[in-house]
Structures are given as C-alpha cells and as structure tokens.
C-alpha cells in the first residue's frame, strides 16, 4: 500500500466521522424539540379566582374549563366548562322538542293545520255526543211511558205484566250504557283537545328552535 492510498483512507474516515457526528447532533436536536413539543401545560382558575399554570390539573378544576399550552406558551386547545345540571336538562329538553317537532312536521306543514285537525276531530266527537244525548232523551221518554203503564196497572190493583217490567229493566240498562258512553266521549274530547294543544305548543317551540339555529348558522 502506497502513501497516497493511506492518505485517502484517512480523509474518508475523518469525513465519515464528522458526518456521523453532525447527524447524531441533528437527531438529538430533533428528539429534544419533539419532546418539548409534546410537553404541555394546563392553565385553569382555582377556587380563589387565580389563574394557575401547571403540568397537571385537578379534576374539580377540569370540570370548570381550562386551556392547554405547549412548551412555548402557545394555547393549543381550549376546553370549555362542563355543562351544569340545568344546562344538561335544558339540552335534553331541546333535543326532545326537536325530535317531536321532526315527527310533527311529517304530519303538518304549518301550525294552522294542527288547529284545523283539532277542530275537525272535536266536531266529530261533538256529533257523537249529540247522538248519545238524543238516544238518552228518547230512552228516558220510553221509560216514562212504560212507568205510566205500570202505574195504571197498580192503580187498578192489577199485577204489572212481566214483559212490561222486563222492558222497563232493559230500557234502564240501555240508559246506563248510553250514559257511560256519553261520559267516555266527554273524557275523550278533553284528552283530544289537550293532545292537539300539546302538539301545537311543541310545533311552535320546535319552529322557534329551528329559527334560532338558522340564525346562528347564517
């Protein structure tokens, strides 16, 4: 091996050593920068109203909201306060109203249609009530006539025929059934009116929430 070959090998070895040293330095710097970037701090407000910056955050303060900062002091994330029980209840109510409103919109295109449907349904029930009242009135008249006949027999000292007594019993049973149906129809009318009123209220509240959402979006 001549002198020139030895000198070239030495130069290459020294160059490789310098390059490797610089590469390790760069990798170390990158690792340090990455570790620094991953290190975060939390800024929150304690019970005294003082802002605190720490590497950890107690759970009771985390519920009240906090900021996440990187090692350079830059805010990288803002965590809002956890909703209160009142807010949770209000949000749940709003979700319920929106769901109900979506159901109602499949049946009605406007609140006036609910009023129209209510009017028609109540009118139908009122017709049934009128028919039942008419039937009860007719049955009462028949009972009165049968009782007059029975009284005539009794005034004459004659036994009231069994068929007349049976007819009177049947008529009274029919009146009892008719009165039960009448009360049922009256109760139904109250429930139907309340149901439509509830639908109307839910529709209007859902409509208002929809307007608020549209306004917030625009």
Secondary structure, 3 states (H helix, E strand, C coil): CCHHHHHHHHHHHHHHHHHHHHHHHHHHHHHHHHHHHHCEEEEEECCCCCEEEECCCCHHHHCCCEEEEECCCCEEEEECCCCCHHHHHHHHHHHHHHHHHHHHHCCCCCHHHHHHHHHHHHHHHHHHHHHHHHHHHHHHHHHHHHHHHHHHHHHCCCCCCHHHHHHHHHHHHHHHHHHHHHHHHHHHHHHHHHHHHHHHHHHHHHHHHHHHHHHHHC
